[in-house]
Amino acid sequence: MDFNELAKRYLTQDQKYIKKRSKSDPINTKDELFDILKVWKMINQDPNCQIGKGDTGNTPWLYIQLQEKVFYMNSDTKRIGIQEFYSNKSNS
């Protein structure tokens, strides 16, 4: 999938945020998660921008299900945190 298709599929129309994913519609592969984060990170360069527009830090924004385990990222996850996560990609 090319960059524009990824942005259209996974980002909000203004491309500031990742589209919210519910627990009933989680991301199911590491590759999909890395694609989503990569396209968002490339567009949003401010280290303090957030992946979602939730009101508080305790707002789950992205659910990820890998095998039987379910994880989530909160809406206030910042680009700098995504950068750190991405730098440890090989450890996953």
N, CA and C atoms as a LAMMPS dump frame, in Angstrom:
ITEM: TIMESTEP
0
ITEM: NUMBER OF ATOMS
276
ITEM: BOX BOUNDS ff ff ff
-5.0000000000000000e+02 5.0000000000000000e+02
-5.0000000000000000e+02 5.0000000000000000e+02
-5.0000000000000000e+02 5.0000000000000000e+02
ITEM: ATOMS id mol type element x y z
1 1 1 N 0.857 -1.177 0
2 1 2 C 0 0 0
3 1 3 C 0.902 1.24 0
4 2 1 N 0.601 2.199 -0.847
5 2 2 C 1.452 3.38 -0.913
6 2 3 C 1.092 4.389 0.186
7 3 1 N 1.952 5.38 0.321
8 3 2 C 1.844 6.378 1.383
9 3 3 C 0.468 7.041 1.421
10 4 1 N -0.029 7.513 0.278
11 4 2 C -1.325 8.213 0.238
12 4 3 C -2.478 7.3 0.64
13 5 1 N -2.424 6.049 0.216
14 5 2 C -3.469 5.094 0.596
15 5 3 C -3.433 4.827 2.097
16 6 1 N -2.227 4.691 2.652
17 6 2 C -2.088 4.485 4.093
18 6 3 C -2.659 5.669 4.866
19 7 1 N -2.313 6.878 4.436
20 7 2 C -2.805 8.08 5.113
21 7 3 C -4.324 8.143 5.048
22 8 1 N -4.896 7.874 3.899
23 8 2 C -6.349 7.928 3.743
24 8 3 C -7.054 6.869 4.592
25 9 1 N -6.453 5.699 4.661
26 9 2 C -7.076 4.595 5.399
27 9 3 C -6.975 4.744 6.92
28 10 1 N -5.833 5.243 7.389
29 10 2 C -5.565 5.211 8.825
30 10 3 C -5.601 6.552 9.552
31 11 1 N -5.539 7.654 8.817
32 11 2 C -5.495 8.963 9.47
33 11 3 C -6.81 9.708 9.297
34 12 1 N -7.057 10.645 10.218
35 12 2 C -8.231 11.493 10.097
36 12 3 C -8.087 12.359 8.85
37 13 1 N -9.159 12.977 8.428
38 13 2 C -9.154 13.759 7.204
39 13 3 C -8.104 14.875 7.234
40 14 1 N -7.928 15.52 8.389
41 14 2 C -6.921 16.583 8.504
42 14 3 C -5.504 16.036 8.703
43 15 1 N -5.378 14.722 8.843
44 15 2 C -4.121 13.982 9.002
45 15 3 C -3.365 14.305 10.287
46 16 1 N -4.044 14.928 11.249
47 16 2 C -3.408 15.23 12.526
48 16 3 C -3.426 14.037 13.471
49 17 1 N -4.394 13.162 13.299
50 17 2 C -4.587 12.057 14.236
51 17 3 C -4.735 10.732 13.508
52 18 1 N -4.466 9.685 14.252
53 18 2 C -4.763 8.341 13.773
54 18 3 C -6.236 8.088 14.052
55 19 1 N -6.918 7.468 13.118
56 19 2 C -8.333 7.138 13.34
57 19 3 C -8.445 6.178 14.517
58 20 1 N -9.401 6.439 15.378
59 20 2 C -9.606 5.632 16.576
60 20 3 C -10.012 4.216 16.192
61 21 1 N -9.462 3.231 16.905
62 21 2 C -9.817 1.834 16.701
63 21 3 C -10.424 1.307 17.992
64 22 1 N -11.527 0.614 17.877
65 22 2 C -12.21 0.092 19.057
66 22 3 C -11.651 -1.278 19.443
67 23 1 N -12.004 -1.697 20.613
68 23 2 C -11.585 -3.009 21.099
69 23 3 C -12.168 -4.12 20.219
70 24 1 N -13.325 -3.86 19.627
71 24 2 C -13.944 -4.864 18.75
72 24 3 C -13.369 -4.826 17.332
73 25 1 N -12.534 -3.833 17.023
74 25 2 C -11.893 -3.718 15.712
75 25 3 C -10.419 -3.367 15.893
76 26 1 N -9.656 -4.278 16.519
77 26 2 C -8.257 -3.96 16.812
78 26 3 C -7.355 -4.125 15.592
79 27 1 N -6.169 -3.591 15.705
80 27 2 C -5.098 -3.863 14.75
81 27 3 C -4.642 -5.287 15.058
82 28 1 N -4.431 -6.092 14.019
83 28 2 C -4.155 -7.509 14.258
84 28 3 C -2.745 -7.968 13.909
85 29 1 N -1.935 -7.09 13.336
86 29 2 C -0.566 -7.496 13.011
87 29 3 C 0.413 -6.38 13.371
88 30 1 N 1.63 -6.775 13.654
89 30 2 C 2.674 -5.785 13.932
90 30 3 C 2.937 -4.93 12.699
91 31 1 N 2.91 -5.551 11.526
92 31 2 C 3.16 -4.798 10.297
93 31 3 C 2.14 -3.69 10.101
94 32 1 N 0.864 -3.98 10.369
95 32 2 C -0.171 -2.949 10.237
96 32 3 C 0.081 -1.824 11.24
97 33 1 N 0.416 -2.169 12.469
98 33 2 C 0.71 -1.157 13.484
99 33 3 C 1.886 -0.283 13.047
100 34 1 N 2.957 -0.9 12.573
101 34 2 C 4.124 -0.137 12.139
102 34 3 C 3.793 0.76 10.952
103 35 1 N 2.953 0.284 10.03
104 35 2 C 2.537 1.119 8.889
105 35 3 C 1.764 2.35 9.355
106 36 1 N 0.827 2.146 10.275
107 36 2 C 0.011 3.248 10.796
108 36 3 C 0.899 4.286 11.476
109 37 1 N 1.768 3.824 12.345
110 37 2 C 2.635 4.745 13.077
111 37 3 C 3.617 5.458 12.146
112 38 1 N 4.128 4.74 11.16
113 38 2 C 5.089 5.327 10.23
114 38 3 C 4.469 6.475 9.438
115 39 1 N 3.284 6.259 8.872
116 39 2 C 2.659 7.31 8.055
117 39 3 C 2.283 8.506 8.935
118 40 1 N 1.776 8.258 10.131
119 40 2 C 1.419 9.357 11.039
120 40 3 C 2.672 10.146 11.428
121 41 1 N 3.738 9.429 11.747
122 41 2 C 4.986 10.062 12.185
123 41 3 C 5.611 10.897 11.071
124 42 1 N 5.506 10.442 9.841
125 42 2 C 6.077 11.182 8.715
126 42 3 C 5.34 12.503 8.475
127 43 1 N 4.042 12.511 8.691
128 43 2 C 3.239 13.717 8.457
129 43 3 C 3.308 14.675 9.634
130 44 1 N 3.327 14.159 10.83
131 44 2 C 3.285 14.977 12.047
132 44 3 C 4.676 15.067 12.671
133 45 1 N 5.321 16.194 12.471
134 45 2 C 6.713 16.376 12.884
135 45 3 C 6.892 16.982 14.28
136 46 1 N 5.855 17.594 14.835
137 46 2 C 5.953 18.193 16.167
138 46 3 C 6.118 17.08 17.207
139 47 1 N 7.199 17.103 18.015
140 47 2 C 7.422 16.032 18.981
141 47 3 C 6.325 15.922 20.045
142 48 1 N 5.527 16.99 20.229
143 48 2 C 4.472 16.963 21.233
144 48 3 C 3.089 16.668 20.674
145 49 1 N 2.976 16.415 19.36
146 49 2 C 1.655 16.082 18.818
147 49 3 C 1.246 14.701 19.327
148 50 1 N -0.045 14.479 19.396
149 50 2 C -0.604 13.248 19.952
150 50 3 C -1.291 12.439 18.865
151 51 1 N -1.382 11.107 19.086
152 51 2 C -1.997 10.246 18.076
153 51 3 C -3.51 10.417 18.006
154 52 1 N -4.124 10.906 19.086
155 52 2 C -5.573 11.055 19.117
156 52 3 C -5.998 12.348 19.751
157 53 1 N -7.289 12.634 19.654
158 53 2 C -7.798 13.88 20.214
159 53 3 C -8.702 13.644 21.416
160 54 1 N -8.365 12.644 22.203
161 54 2 C -9.127 12.366 23.409
162 54 3 C -8.941 13.455 24.442
163 55 1 N -9.883 13.555 25.352
164 55 2 C -9.858 14.61 26.366
165 55 3 C -8.831 14.365 27.466
166 56 1 N -8.583 13.102 27.785
167 56 2 C -7.64 12.8 28.856
168 56 3 C -6.654 11.745 28.396
169 57 1 N -5.6 11.597 29.155
170 57 2 C -4.585 10.604 28.834
171 57 3 C -5.064 9.18 28.989
172 58 1 N -6.156 8.992 29.684
173 58 2 C -6.665 7.644 29.915
174 58 3 C -7.695 7.226 28.878
175 59 1 N -7.625 7.791 27.689
176 59 2 C -8.558 7.45 26.624
177 59 3 C -7.883 6.474 25.667
178 60 1 N -8.199 5.17 25.744
179 60 2 C -7.612 4.226 24.784
180 60 3 C -7.973 4.642 23.363
181 61 1 N -6.984 4.679 22.481
182 61 2 C -7.2 5.158 21.118
183 61 3 C -6.982 4.059 20.087
184 62 1 N -5.932 3.296 20.256
185 62 2 C -5.64 2.191 19.341
186 62 3 C -5.582 0.895 20.129
187 63 1 N -6.389 -0.058 19.737
188 63 2 C -6.303 -1.392 20.318
189 63 3 C -5.528 -2.275 19.359
190 64 1 N -4.649 -3.082 19.922
191 64 2 C -3.829 -3.997 19.146
192 64 3 C -4.012 -5.379 19.753
193 65 1 N -4.377 -6.344 18.935
194 65 2 C -4.506 -7.72 19.42
195 65 3 C -3.493 -8.574 18.679
196 66 1 N -2.558 -9.121 19.437
197 66 2 C -1.552 -10.029 18.894
198 66 3 C -1.72 -11.362 19.593
199 67 1 N -2.158 -12.334 18.831
200 67 2 C -2.547 -13.637 19.346
201 67 3 C -3.659 -13.432 20.366
202 68 1 N -3.497 -13.893 21.592
203 68 2 C -4.58 -13.747 22.584
204 68 3 C -4.458 -12.477 23.419
205 69 1 N -3.366 -11.745 23.28
206 69 2 C -3.14 -10.563 24.109
207 69 3 C -3.662 -9.311 23.423
208 70 1 N -4.288 -8.44 24.22
209 70 2 C -4.802 -7.167 23.716
210 70 3 C -4.051 -6.038 24.413
211 71 1 N -3.559 -5.105 23.604
212 71 2 C -2.835 -3.937 24.092
213 71 3 C -3.565 -2.695 23.589
214 72 1 N -3.239 -1.555 24.159
215 72 2 C -3.795 -0.314 23.623
216 72 3 C -2.816 0.833 23.824
217 73 1 N -2.988 1.851 23.001
218 73 2 C -2.233 3.102 23.133
219 73 3 C -3.245 4.19 23.429
220 74 1 N -2.936 5.047 24.372
221 74 2 C -3.835 6.138 24.735
222 74 3 C -3.742 7.285 23.736
223 75 1 N -4.787 8.089 23.711
224 75 2 C -4.864 9.209 22.77
225 75 3 C -3.751 10.232 22.973
226 76 1 N -3.217 10.333 24.178
227 76 2 C -2.176 11.335 24.44
228 76 3 C -0.764 10.826 24.163
229 77 1 N -0.653 9.678 23.507
230 77 2 C 0.668 9.172 23.121
231 77 3 C 1.28 10.157 22.132
232 78 1 N 2.456 10.636 22.455
233 78 2 C 3.097 11.689 21.66
234 78 3 C 4.066 11.112 20.621
235 79 1 N 4.398 11.939 19.655
236 79 2 C 5.308 11.542 18.581
237 79 3 C 6.649 11.077 19.141
238 80 1 N 7.127 11.74 20.171
239 80 2 C 8.415 11.36 20.751
240 80 3 C 8.36 9.938 21.318
241 81 1 N 7.215 9.555 21.869
242 81 2 C 7.028 8.19 22.354
243 81 3 C 6.955 7.187 21.218
244 82 1 N 6.307 7.583 20.129
245 82 2 C 6.234 6.719 18.946
246 82 3 C 7.636 6.547 18.369
247 83 1 N 8.417 7.613 18.357
248 83 2 C 9.793 7.532 17.862
249 83 3 C 10.59 6.533 18.696
250 84 1 N 10.444 6.583 19.995
251 84 2 C 11.147 5.649 20.888
252 84 3 C 10.683 4.221 20.629
253 85 1 N 9.374 4.038 20.5
254 85 2 C 8.807 2.725 20.193
255 85 3 C 9.397 2.206 18.884
256 86 1 N 9.42 3.069 17.88
257 86 2 C 9.916 2.687 16.557
258 86 3 C 11.412 2.343 16.591
259 87 1 N 12.171 3.036 17.427
260 87 2 C 13.611 2.762 17.514
261 87 3 C 13.877 1.399 18.144
262 88 1 N 12.896 0.84 18.838
263 88 2 C 13.026 -0.483 19.446
264 88 3 C 12.256 -1.548 18.674
265 89 1 N 11.911 -1.251 17.44
266 89 2 C 11.107 -2.159 16.599
267 89 3 C 11.731 -3.554 16.517
268 90 1 N 13.036 -3.62 16.444
269 90 2 C 13.697 -4.915 16.306
270 90 3 C 13.613 -5.76 17.572
271 91 1 N 13.232 -5.17 18.687
272 91 2 C 13.097 -5.913 19.94
273 91 3 C 11.746 -6.608 20.088
274 92 1 N 10.842 -6.357 19.149
275 92 2 C 9.489 -6.929 19.292
276 92 3 C 9.398 -8.329 18.764
